[in-house]
Amino acid sequence: MSTYTTYVHPQAWQEIKELPGNMRQRVRQTINDLQIEPRPSQSKRLDTPNPVLDLRRIRLERWRIVYAIGEDEELIDILAVRKRPPYDYGDLEQLLQGINQ
């Protein structure tokens, strides 16, 4: 089994830094676990305009970790860590643009 490389985008990094302490630790542990198993059973694939892209989310209580898996590069892009509600995934296209930069 291979290990994936994780890249936390600057916006997501800032969101993680602003989390409450106990949730920040849980998010960091979940991100570390994604390096071994990028598609855990509690993750859910999100609908995107690009069907080739594997965009997923993991729910931790009211928080969502939104990430994309790049199989070719064995790379996981952490795009956002948001609280739901009010987050409604309305900015997925904007988040996906960050992958291509």
C-alpha positions as CSV (number, residue, x, y, z in Angstrom):
1,M,0.0,0.0,0.0
2,S,1.4,3.4,-1.0
3,T,1.4,6.5,1.0
4,Y,-0.2,9.6,-0.5
5,T,1.3,13.1,-0.2
6,T,-1.0,15.7,1.4
7,Y,-1.1,19.3,0.4
8,V,-3.1,21.7,2.6
9,H,-4.1,24.8,0.5
10,P,-3.4,28.1,2.3
11,Q,-7.0,28.9,2.8
12,A,-7.7,25.5,4.4
13,W,-4.6,25.9,6.5
14,Q,-6.0,29.2,7.8
15,E,-9.3,27.6,8.5
16,I,-7.6,24.8,10.5
17,K,-5.7,27.3,12.6
18,E,-9.0,29.0,13.5
19,L,-10.7,25.8,14.7
20,P,-11.3,25.1,18.4
21,G,-8.4,23.2,19.9
22,N,-10.0,19.8,20.2
23,M,-11.5,19.9,16.7
24,R,-8.2,21.2,15.3
25,Q,-6.5,18.0,16.7
26,R,-9.2,15.7,15.2
27,V,-8.9,17.4,11.8
28,R,-5.1,17.1,11.8
29,Q,-5.4,13.4,12.7
30,T,-8.0,12.8,10.0
31,I,-5.8,14.5,7.4
32,N,-2.8,12.3,8.5
33,D,-5.0,9.2,8.2
34,L,-5.9,10.2,4.6
35,Q,-2.3,9.6,3.6
36,I,-2.8,5.9,4.2
37,E,-6.5,5.5,3.3
38,P,-7.7,8.4,1.0
39,R,-11.2,6.9,0.7
40,P,-12.3,5.9,4.2
41,S,-15.8,4.5,4.7
42,Q,-17.0,7.7,6.3
43,S,-16.0,9.8,3.3
44,K,-18.5,10.8,0.6
45,R,-17.9,11.6,-3.0
46,L,-19.1,15.0,-4.1
47,D,-20.7,15.8,-7.4
48,T,-18.5,18.0,-9.6
49,P,-18.6,19.3,-13.1
50,N,-15.5,17.3,-13.8
51,P,-16.5,13.6,-13.4
52,V,-12.8,12.5,-13.6
53,L,-11.9,14.4,-10.5
54,D,-12.4,12.5,-7.2
55,L,-13.7,15.2,-4.9
56,R,-14.7,14.0,-1.4
57,R,-15.7,15.2,2.0
58,I,-15.4,13.8,5.5
59,R,-17.7,14.8,8.3
60,L,-16.4,15.4,11.8
61,E,-19.4,16.4,13.9
62,R,-20.6,19.7,12.3
63,W,-17.3,20.2,10.4
64,R,-16.5,19.1,6.8
65,I,-13.1,18.5,5.3
66,V,-13.3,18.9,1.6
67,Y,-10.5,17.3,-0.4
68,A,-9.5,16.0,-3.9
69,I,-7.6,12.9,-4.7
70,G,-5.0,12.9,-7.5
71,E,-4.4,9.2,-8.3
72,D,-1.6,9.8,-10.8
73,E,0.5,11.9,-8.5
74,E,-0.8,10.1,-5.3
75,L,-1.6,13.5,-4.0
76,I,-4.4,14.6,-1.7
77,D,-5.4,18.3,-1.9
78,I,-7.1,19.6,1.3
79,L,-9.3,22.4,-0.1
80,A,-11.4,23.5,2.8
81,V,-12.4,22.8,6.4
82,R,-15.9,24.4,6.9
83,K,-18.7,24.3,9.4
84,R,-22.0,23.0,8.2
85,P,-24.4,24.7,8.5
86,P,-24.0,27.4,7.1
87,Y,-21.6,25.9,4.6
88,D,-23.5,24.5,1.6
89,Y,-20.7,23.5,-0.9
90,G,-21.7,26.5,-3.1
91,D,-18.1,27.4,-3.7
92,L,-16.8,24.0,-5.1
93,E,-15.9,25.5,-8.5
94,Q,-13.8,28.2,-6.8
95,L,-12.1,25.5,-4.6
96,L,-11.4,23.4,-7.7
97,Q,-9.7,26.3,-9.4
98,G,-7.1,26.3,-6.6
99,I,-6.1,22.7,-7.6
100,N,-5.1,23.8,-11.1
101,Q,-2.9,26.7,-10.0
